[in-house]
Structure formats: C-alpha cells, structure tokens
Amino acid sequence: MSTPIFKNFIGGEFVASRSGNTYERRNPADQREIVGIFQDSNADDVNDAVAAAKAAYPVWRRVPAPRRGEILLKAAELLQARKERYSRDLTREMGKPLFEAGGDIVEAIGMAQYAGGEGRRMHGVTTPSELPNKFQMSIRQPIGIVGMITPWNFPMAIASWKMLPALVCGNTVVIKPGEDASVSTYNLVECLVEAGLPPGVVNIVTGFGPSAGQPLVEHPDVPVISFTGSTEVGRLVYELGARQLKRVSLEMGGKNPLIVMDDADLDLVLQGVIWGAFGTTGQRCTATSRLIVHRSIAATLVERIVDRATRLRIGNGLDPSTEMGPLVNEDQLRRVLEYIELGRREGATLRCGGAHLNEGVYAHGFFVQPTVFTDVRPQMRIAREEIFGPVLSVIEVAGLDEALAVANDVSYGLSASIYTRDINAAYRAMHELEAGIVYINAPTIGAEIHLPFGGVKATGNGHREAGPTMLDVFSEWKSVYVDYSGTLQRAQIDNVE
Ligand code: NAD
C-alpha cells in the first residue's frame, strides 16, 4: 500500500506546505508501519489558512443557524456510517484499542447531534423593560476566526468538541491538530465537507507546536484560541493570547484521585480502578492516577488490583483482544519510565509492572507494563505530577477528612471520584472535591458530551467545553433594546420616583 500523504486543507483545497517540508508518523504499536506523511507547516501556511477562514467568514456567519446545524447533523450520519474505518485510523495513529477508538468517534457523533440541535435553539434571554413601550432581548453572535490547538489522545473527540460548537455559532476555523494524531481531524472534516460545509470554513494546518501552533496563537486576525494540551504549553498560549487581548480557552492536565471508603463495593472499585488507571494506557486527561484508599481495606484492594493489572492483555490496539495499547511515542515512553524510576527513588513500593516491554510482539512499539506503586506519600512527585501513562499511585488514609484533604492537595483539578455507600460521605465529596467533574461510584473517566467538561486550578482557566456551556467561548453576547415609545426614555432616571 502506498503511503498516504496528508496535505494542509486550506480554502477547500489540499495544499503542500509552503516550505515543502513534511514529517512522517508511524504506528506506535509497530514502528515499521507508516501511518502517513504530513505537512511540517510554519507561519506562512498559517497565514494562508487564516486568510481562507477570513474570506469564508462573512458568508458563513450569515447562513441561518438551523442550516448550519443541519450540516452538523448530516455529518453525524456520515461519521456513524464510517465509524469502523475511522476507528481503525485512530487506533493506528495513536494506539488505543479499537473499542476505545470507537468511543472517540461516538463522542464526535454525539457532539455533532448536540451541536447540530443547537442550531435551532441557541437561546438568548428576553426580559421585560423598566420602561413602557420598550422591548429587550439578547442574542449570541459569532466572533470570527477560531484557532484550535488539540492534543493526540482523543484526536476525533476533542477536535469535535471545539469545532462543532464553533461552527454552529457561525465562526470559521483553523485547526492545528496534535502532530502525533492528525488523521482523525481529517476524517472529521471530511464528513463536514461532504455534509455541505463551504470551502474555507474549516482549515487544517498540520505540524509542530512552536512552528505551526504558535503562529496561529499569535495571528492578529484570530480573536479566539481554544487549546487542549499540557499545562506547560497552555500557560504559554495564555500569555501569548493575553498580549492581544484574545479570548483563550484552556483545557489542561490532571492528577485525578479516586477515593475508596471502607464501606465501598470492592468488586465495583476493582473494575473502576482498572478502567480508570489503565484505559487509554493512562493517557487520558481524566485518568485515575491516585488511588486514595481507606487504610483498613487497602491491602485487600491492592492485592486484587495487582492481580488484575498483571493479567491485562497488552498489545497492538488493532487486535480485538487487546485491553491496553502502547504509549503514543518514544518521548512519552521515556517520560513514563523516568517517573517509574523516580517513584522507586522516592521510596514508594513497586507492586507490579514498571518494565518497558520490548521483545517479541512488543519489539517495534512503545509498550510499558501497567504499574502500581504503594506506600506513596502525598508529597512525592509521583503523587503530584501528571505522568500520562499507566501508573497508579496508592495513598492510604485514615478516613474521609484525610481523603478529601489529600485529593485536593495537588495543583490540578479536572476529575475526581469517590466509592462509598454512605450518602453523606458521597454528598460531602461532591461538594468539597476541587474538580470540574466528580463521579460517585464510578471511575474518573466517562464524561458525556451534554454536561459541561473542564477543570479548576491548573487544569483550566474557567471555561467549560461541551454541555450547555459549549457556546460561550465561541459566541459574543449582544443585548438589544428596542424603544418604540417615540420619546427619549432614560433608563434609571425617567422611571425613578
Ligand atoms: P502538548 O501540550 O504537548 O501539546 C498540545 C498541543 O499544543 C499540540 O497540538 C502541540 O503541537 C501544541 N503546542 C506545543 N507547543 C506549542 C506552542 N509553543 N504553541 C502553540 N501550540 C503548541 O500536549 P499533548 O502531549 O499533545 O497532550 C497531553 C496533555 O494534554 C496532557 O497534559 C493532558 O492532560 C492534556 N489533555 C487535557 C484534556 C482536558 O480536556 N483537560 C484533554 C486531553 C488532554
């Protein structure tokens, strides 16, 4: 099979990077397999894409919102029809097992339906006036060109969370997908274009962060930046955007705790911990990376987790029996192995895993064993820093107060969970956990697209994707007062006794 070449998608045309530079992406489960050749773009390509988005904007913003929504709804049908093929593309580009890749596509389908329906809602508020013969309402308006920068771990879902709400609001888009997994963005856009999206409304520029992402953030014609990725890069994006007073929405890292109280159903906990910690090879922003467990049940629970973790079937995600795939790239592999070494040096006890798998079927990929550390203290770096790999740190506590204190004692605040059958404990946790998402008797992963998604503290800057909040980043409120009295009526003056 010839190697697919992905050109930038600008103004409805596929174009090579101006410099002619490209880069290659290989399957993280088997480095002998090339996924595709992509454009190594720079500021010149970003300028072209922004110019195309700018040219398309005046027409797109005037397309009635229900019509824009219909395009999204049609795209949902196309995504559904192609789910299997797109899942395989996604697994090959970033490694997660096929069943999880299918979930990524389903999230995009859900978002296309939800955002598509918004075309017929997009409610504003209408209120009575203080004055007679005066009418007032508020409407949402698009802002302009939205620059989107996405990571590789949910390459279809995250692109859809940003792109579809932005489009239904009437904005045009330039997206710079994660360099390790750009195919899924092309697949999403393919469906939108076939569903009727006009040329230039969405543009794709591939490449690396500093050379292709940063020029997008700094481009003066791009008033909104929607970023998902690490806190380190998010902070830079925020600073650069602030200089031009841009609206910047940031979704960043996590160090998500799962609390287990002594009355919890341990069978349920076991399933939740395995899925939360090792699903997507731990490479989820919402991955369970800290298990905060009541001391009285810790030994029993850890034994069962270790037993299950050591039996997880690790392999190429394209094999339907695979439960855990590879890490996304060599840097990520090195980083995870360094954290495992650090955990040992910090004095934690390595209960299982910890090894780089590099022989036999694993010889050509970036595989690491599911890893569990016990005797972890909250001050250790493995208990505080985002590892983004299949590494679980177990911290023992004496009760709910200590559990909540430990859970909140990190810089991040994305997702948190508690397993308990005590309703009072559950409600206390719901209120006191410093996180944008809380689960009761479920692991830290499993968000649905029709509730707000995002985090507090170093995870976000106050915005929420998805849910009814999803339009806020991509639209500007306008309040409209219609005075049909035929006289000058001065609010707060003429109506005051
Ligand atoms: P990353 O920060 O390395 O990269 C994210 C994106 O930013 C990529 O497209 C990259 O090319 C781009 N980028 C890098 N440097 C840049 C620069 N100087 N200017 C502009 N863009 C730049 O993150 P990653 O490794 O792709 O993804 C993993 C991280 O993403 C983790 O920290 C994870 O927690 C986070 N994440 C968060 C969420 C969330 O919703 N909170 C969801 C998924 C992933």
Boltz pocket constraint, residues with backbone or C-beta under 6 A from the ligand:
constraints:
  - pocket:
      binder: B
      contacts: [[A, 149], [A, 150], [A, 151], [A, 152], [A, 153], [A, 154], [A, 176], [A, 177], [A, 178], [A, 179], [A, 207], [A, 208], [A, 209], [A, 210], [A, 212], [A, 213], [A, 214], [A, 217], [A, 228], [A, 229], [A, 230], [A, 231], [A, 233], [A, 234], [A, 236], [A, 237], [A, 251], [A, 252], [A, 253], [A, 254], [A, 284], [A, 285], [A, 286], [A, 386], [A, 388], [A, 414], [A, 454], [A, 455], [A, 459]]
      max_distance: 6.0
